[in-house]
C-alpha cells in the first residue's frame, strides 16, 4: 500500500572538539537505525557542523542521501536567553520560505560530486510524503515553523535539539512535542544531545516520536549510553485522516519543495505493525537529582583523565547530598556494566587503572573512586563527626579524619607575630570583624587541605592519578553569599550548586529509601550549621538560618522572584505582602526583603569565582553565563527601600483606621444596623 514509514531519531553523547569520537557515535547511530529498518535518521543539533554562507556563520541542518546533499536548512530562531548565547556564534536565517543556491567547499565537492545545493527554509518532498525541519528553540517559540508547515501539507516534522536538563522541565518539552501535532496532525521526531559536553549543562536525551498528539516511542532521560536510537513505524494515512477534518489551507506563500527520487515507505507493508501510544512516566525531582548530576559527574570524570573524587564531608545536608550523588553514579555504572555496556566498562577500567576490573558492587566501586574526609576543628561536634563517618561507611567511600587546629593556630600565629594581636571569637569577647575572620581562616584552610589530599592521597597509597575536588554549596547559599570566598565550596566542580536546600532535603529522604542509607536520617534531623564558632557545653549554637536571617524555604521563594519574575526590592515586597500575609506583617516582609537584598548585593562578587556547578534550576545565580549581573552594587538601595518604607507606613495607617473604626462601633449602633437588615429581609424576601 506504500503508506507506512519507519523513522529513527537519537540521543548522542557528543563532546565539543572530539571529532573522531563524535563521528564514531554518529556512524553507530546510523547503523542501528538501518538495522531497525528506518529510512530516515535524525540527529541532535550541530550533529555535524555549522555552515558559512556569504561569509555569515549559520547553525544548520544538513539533509543528505546516498552521498548527496539534498538541503541545508539554517536555524531561523536563535536562543538568546538563560544559558543560551547563540548570537555570539551564529546569525539567524531571516528569509522565511526562501531557498537559494549554496556553493559547496571544494573538500565537500570531492565527496558528493556536487557544486551547489539548496540552502534556506525549504522542505523535502519524497515520492510518498513531505518532511520539514525545526531546530531546537524553534519548537519553543510562539511562531514555531511547524505551524505553517502543517498548514502547507508537510506531514513529518523533525527537530534537532541541544536541550539541557533543568528540574521539572521534561514535561514542558514533551507537552510541546505533543501539542505540535495535536493542533493540525502530523508526525514529530525529536532528537537531543545527551551528557556533559564540557560545560555546566547536562543534556538529558529524551528523544521521542509523536503522531497526532500521542507519544509512540521515547528514549531515556538519564543513562550512561553514549548512543541511543529510538525508532517507530507509523501510518501516513493516520495523519491524513486526522487532518481531513481540521486543516484548511490558507498559506500565502508555500514552502519550496526539494523533490527527491526516494520513498520512505515500501509497497508491500500490509503486515508491518505500527507503534501505539505510550505513557510517559516522569521522574520526580528527587529522582532527577539522583540521576542527572550523577551522569554529569561520570562524563566529567572519565573525560578529565583523573582517578576519582575527593569530598570534604561535614555531616550536613549539602555535603551528604554530594556524597549520595557520587554513590548514585556508582550504582548506575554497575548497572550499565551488568547490562553489557562495553564503553562504560572500558572507561571505568581506565579510571581505576585496572584492565581486569569489573564493577559489580556500588559500595566496592565507591571505595575505589571516592575519598571523603571530615575536617575537624575545636569547634566541631562529635555529632557531625559521627554522622559523616556513618554515611561514609554505608556508601563505602575511603574516609579520612583530619584535624585542622594545628594549621589554624599556625596561620593565626603568623598574623600575631606581625601585628602583635590575637583575634578572639565573639563568644570570647571579640568583635564582629574578629569573629568573621576566625571563621574564614578555618574555612579557607579546609580548601587548601582538600586540594593537598586530592593531589597526593593516591600517591601516598602507591596508586596513579589524582582526584577531582567536589564542592557542596547549594543554590540558596550562592544566592545570598552565605559561604566563605575560597573555602571548601571552592572546588573543581559542584554537582549541587544549582539545587535548592529544600530539594536537597527531599532528595536525601528519597536516598534513605532508594539506597537504604539510614545514616541520612540523623543528618536530616540536625539543624544546618557551619560549625565555625565555639561550642557551648559541647553543643552547636551556630545555625545557618539564624546567620542568614531567613529560612531556606523563604530563600527559595525569594530566589525565584529575583530571577524568574525579574523582581527588584520594591516589586518583590509588593508580591510577598500578599503571598506571605498569613505568616508575616508588611513590616516583617519589608525587613526580610531588605535584609536579603543587602546580603545579595554585598556578596554578589563571590559569584565571579564560584565553583562550576551543575545547572539544575531556572533561578540559579550563576555569574558565568546564566545570570549575568553586576558584582558591584550600591548596597544601600536608597530609592527602592524608601518606596518599601512608604508602603509599610501606608498599610500601617490603614490598619490603624480600621482598628479605630471597629473600636468606636458600639452595641447601640450594631443593634440599629441589625434592625435595618431585619426590615429589609421582611419586606423584600
C-alpha positions, 0 to 999 in steps of 0.5 A: 500500500506504500503508506507506512514509514519507519523513522529513527531519531537519537540521543548522542553523547557528543563532546565539543572538539572530539571529532573522531569520537563524535563521528564514531557515535554518529556512524553507530547511530546510523547503523542501528537505525538501518538495522531497525529498518528506518529510512530516515535518521535524525540527529541532535543539533550541530550533529555535524557542523555549522555552515558559512554562507556569504561569509555569515556563520549559520547553525544548520541542518544538513539533509543528505542521501546516498552521498548527496546533499539534498538541503541545508536548512539554517536555524531561523530562531536563535536562543538568546536567553538563560544559558543560551548565547547563540548570537555570539556564534551564529546569525539567524536565517531571516528569509522565511520560505526562501531557498537559494543556491549554496556553493559547496567547499571544494573538500565537500565537492570531492565527496558528493560530486556536487557544486551547489545545493539548496540552502534556506527554509525549504522542505523535502518532498519524497515520492510518498510524503513531505518532511520539514525541519525545526531546530531546537528553540524553534519548537519553543517559540510562539511562531514555531515553523511547524505551524505553517508547515502543517498548514502547507501539507508537510506531514513529518516534522523533525527537530534537532535539539541541544536541550539541557536538563533543568528540574521539572522541565521534561514535561514542558518539552514533551507537552510541546512535542505533543501539542505540535501535532495535536493542533493540525496532525502530523508526525514529530521526531525529536532528537537531543544531545545527551551528557556533559559536553564540557560545560555546566549543562547536562543534556538529558536525551529524551528523544521521542516520536509523536503522531497526532498528539500521542507519544509512540516511542521515547528514549531515556532521560538519564543513562550512561549510553553514549548512543541511543536510537529510538525508532517507530513505524507509523501510518501516513494515512493516520495523519491524513485522516486526522487532518481531513477534518481540521486543516484548511489551507490558507498559506500565502506563500508555500514552502519550496519543495526539494523533490527527491527520487526516494520513498520512505515507505515500501509497497508491500507493508500490509503486515508491518505493525505500527507503534501505539501510544505510550505513557510517559512516566516522569521522574520526580525531582528527587529522582532527577537529582539522583540521576542527572548530576550523577551522569554529569559527574561520570562524563566529567570524570572519565573525560578529565583523565583523573582517578576519582573524587575527593569530598570534604564531608561535614555531616550536613545536608549539602555535603551528604547530598554530594556524597549520595550523588557520587554513590548514585553514579556508582550504582548506575555504572554497575548497572550499565556494566551488568547490562553489557555496556562495553564503553562504560566498562572500558572507561571505568577500567581506565579510571581505576587503572585496572584492565581486569576490573569489573564493577559489580558492587556500588559500595566496592566501586565507591571505595575505589573512586571516592575519598571523603574526609571530615575536617575537624576543628575545636569547634566541631561536634562529635555529632557531625563527626559521627554522622559523616563517618556513618554515611561514609561507611554505608556508601563505602567511600575511603574516609579520612579524619583530619584535624585542622587546629594545628594549621589554624593556630599556625596561620593565626600565629603568623598574623600575631607575630606581625601585628602583635594581636590575637583575634578572639571569637565573639563568644570570647569577647571579640568583635564582629570583624574578629569573629568573621575572620576566625571563621574564614581562616578555618574555612579557607584552610579546609580548601587548601587541605582538600586540594593537598589530599586530592593531589597526593592521597593516591600517591601516598597509597602507591596508586596513579592519578589524582582526584577531582575536588567536589564542592557542596554549596547549594543554590540558596547559599550562592544566592545570598553569599552565605559561604566563605570566598575560597573555602571548601565550596571552592572546588573543581566542580559542584554537582549541587550548586544549582539545587535548592536546600529544600530539594536537597532535603527531599532528595536525601529522604528519597536516598534513605529509601532508594539506597537504604542509607539510614545514616541520612536520617540523623543528618536530616534531623540536625539543624544546618550549621557551619560549625565555625564558632565555639561550642557551648557545653559541647553543643552547636549554637551556630545555625545557618538560618539564624546567620542568614536571617531567613529560612531556606524555604523563604530563600527559595521563594525569594530566589525565584522572584529575583530571577524568574519574575525579574523582581527588584526590592520594591516589586518583590515586597509588593508580591510577598505582602500578599503571598506571605500575609498569613505568616508575616506583617508588611513590616516583617516582609519589608525587613526580610526583603531588605535584609536579603537584598543587602546580603545579595548585593554585598556578596554578589562578587563571590559569584565571579569565582564560584565553583562550576556547578551543575545547572539544575534550576531556572533561578540559579545565580550563576555569574558565568553565563546564566545570570549575568549581573553586576558584582558591584552594587550600591548596597544601600538601595536608597530609592527602592527601600524608601518606596518599601518604607512608604508602603509599610507606613501606608498599610500601617495607617490603614490598619490603624483606621480600621482598628479605630473604626471597629473600636468606636462601633458600639452595641447601640449602633450594631443593634440599629444596623441589625434592625435595618437588615431585619426590615429589609429581609421582611419586606423584600424576601 
